[in-house]
Amino acid sequence: MDLQTKLLYIFLDLILPLVLGNLCRYQSKLDKSFFQRLIIINICVIYPVLAMLTLWTLSLDYSFIWLPIIGVLLYLIPWLAAYFRVENKFQSELDKGSYILSAILSNTTTLGGLCAYIMYGEIGFATTQMVVMLQSVLMFMVCFPLAQYYYQKSIGGSFNKQSFSKFFNRNQLTIVGMAVGILLNVTGIVRPVFAELMVDPLVHLGAWTALIPIGYAIDTAGMRKYYSEILDLLPIKFILTPVVAYMLARFVITDEIVLNTIVILAAMPTAINTVIAVQLYKLNVHIATAAFVLTTAVFIGIVFPVLFVLLIG
């Protein structure tokens, strides 16, 4: 993929669907359920197939066993940083919970996979799938209970642990796709030409079905006053996390493309899942939404262009 094509992908698959999705807020023919269906198609169909196709031909290395562990570190690094900041920032437990979740949850699967593909093609996308392998486990077994903890703390209630059974749902189909792809890889079955030709169109389709709903979800009402209070998320997400992740990963990963992909994933903005988790557990949704909008805008406008120049140039 040449430089002009990469730049075109940034506009067509990153900026344009977000803009169009946000413009959809001002029409009445497509309601919220339509965009929810797009997300379901993305999670249950497109990404499982893409995970299978890209891992099918990935040159597997024993060092890749570290990638899911590094994915866990991408949660722990910003969590620790936010934890030491939050006590001096907010009085309300609802605000504290929203702030910490905004730091922990990043858009690694959707935006991270797209950016890695733009930079490094199938290798970047497949590496992303390995890094985010445990993401759903962390979402259900760590982030949701953490949100519940802060809500219960705000009302003086007791904390009930999250049921492990909630982890097993259709959102885990990508893991099934990954397992099938790795199985096809190790058994030596050659990926057919038609399957190779499917990868690029599916990446574009995956970007649009994921980012249009994200653009639609951006609502600036009620969150403007929180921008100044969450500015310190920017160095946590875009400086501290990628630098520490790189320093730790280089001890176990030697492949330059894989290392660079880890840096890209470590520098992702706050995920829309943060808003969902905060709404579910009645924390301060304005902080989560402000973090999502602010970090996404900074990533697209500043961080990704810098990474593009540093890692490609």
Secondary structure, DSSP 4 states (H G I P E B T S, - for coil): --HHHHHHHHIIIIIHHHHHHHHGGG-SSS-HHHHHHHHHHIIIIIHHHHHHHHHHS----GGGGGHHHHHHHHHHHHHHHHHHHHTTT-SSHHHHHHHHHHHH-B-IIIIIHHHHHHHHHHHHHHHHHHHTTTHHHHIIIIIHHHHHHHHHHHHT----PPPGGGG-SGGGHHHHHHHHHHHHHHTTPPPPHHHHHHHHHHHHHHHHHHHHHHHHH---TTTGGGTGGGTTHHHIIIIIHHHHHHHHHTTT---HHHHHHHHHHHTPPBPHHHHHHHHHTT--HHHHHHHHHHHHHHIIIIIHHHHHHHHH-
